[in-house]
Amino acid sequence: MSSLFTEVPVDAPTVATRRVTITVNGARRAAEIEPRLLLAHFLRQGLQLTGTHTGCDTTNCGACTVLFDGVPVKSCTMFAVQADGHDVTTVEGLAGASELHPVQEGFKEAHGLQCGFCTPGMMMAATALLKENPDPTEDEVRWALSGNLCRCTGYQNIVKSVLWAAAKLRGENPPSGALLDTNGSNGAHA
Amino acid sequence: MFPSRFAYEAPRTIDEAIGLLHEGAGEAKVLAGGQSLVPMLKLRFANPELLVDINELPGLDYHRADADGTLRIGALARHATLERSALLPGKHPTLAAVAPLVADPLVRTRGTLVGSLCHADPQGDWASAVTALGGAVVAQGPGGRRTIPITQFVQGPFTNALGYDEIAVEAVIPAPTGTPFGGYLKLERRVGDFATAGVAIALQTNGPGGSVSTAGIALTGVGSATIDASAAAQAVMGGPLTAASIDRAADLAAEAAQPKSDHRGSAEYKRHIVHTFTQRILTRIVHQQERAA
């Protein structure tokens, strides 16, 4: 990859880069980066892992949520250089080789998305919740997802999706999408 | 968005970090949780030449009580850790009430209490709680450590008392001397928004009558800095809480507020919220005392 020659504008400043090694979805990845590169851009532009979305870019929406050493963080609000030597999981790291992660399955079964833009962030925050609390109440799910904004769904089916995934992860038979509809007006259409 | 260029160091010792700040001669900034600093860098409100990332410093992610009950919260104690802490609810109910209301759950996994105090945002939640509790910040610089009371530490909007080569290494909350009570209420338009108004109250009672021996009341988001409503706190001290003393404290807290009308509400509305929240927290404390009796 290294180039022996790169022409630059005559007034361009010398840019200091740093070498980082970050474990992303289980694989160690190394890169030369500028310290000001955000983790979200490292993943998207650098590694082409475009499942992590940048929504608001102002620490409000949570679409860029990834797991940093297992903890959900907004990847637009930390620098990639800070992840040197650490472990990052993106939405691409959720599924197994052939099957979906139960959280992904839940979003499919209970129609937890419409446009899908917030979905990766929702799923990463939900994954972190279910690791800490395998049997959350609806309130606990809403609380845990309160840093993730969705402009389509009204959250109803997102919450159902997470409860579906929780049941599945506990080894229980998750209800079918239609049966999740508790209020008859805003439920899944399965 | 991305920030202007900066140099970056992640030192492994506090002395090394302080050395870097000293060499930076005022052009360096400490990066802890980064949940306020990184957005400010991206918006280019801040343009430091050097970021000194303290996240890799060992031994700062603690919160613990000394033998005498003094609570110490290290520079890397995250909001989320404090939210889950078993140490806070009994002895430090005001802090326990603040922790789950800071920003949103994702910000809370990274952001720190000490960083919030350093940021000195008039809408910061922790500064109000620490003010109500009479806490302090320990700063460490080339000459050693000094303890700065919170009312002197927060000097104005986004201005703290740290020297350019000092790091805020911990927050200190005095040990309760009586039975501690407290609460924090914040009005926000949605989770993660800045406070429209917030009120933090911490008090301690002594004796069977529940006489209030110490009290602190501080206000969030209704002035150019955290407001220490000490006159309001005085109004409930020296006797048990009564309907009259609660009303008096609420009046004085509303008087101490210096709100400005903006998109979050009119000045009058925010003053009204301060009044209501002060009354509500103190009334809840009375109910807690009744249940305990």
Interface residues (C-beta under 8 A of the other chain):
Chain A: P13 V15 A16 R18 E34 P35 R36 L37 L38 H41 D57 T58 T59 N60 G62 T65 V71 P72 V73 K74 T77 M78 F79 V81 Q82 D84 A125 W143 A144 L145 S146 G147 N148
Chain B: M1 F2 P3 S4 R5 F6 A7 Y8 A10 L31 G34 Q35 V38 P39 L41 K42 L43 L51 D53 N55 A80 A103 D104 P105 L106 V107 T109 R110 V191 G192
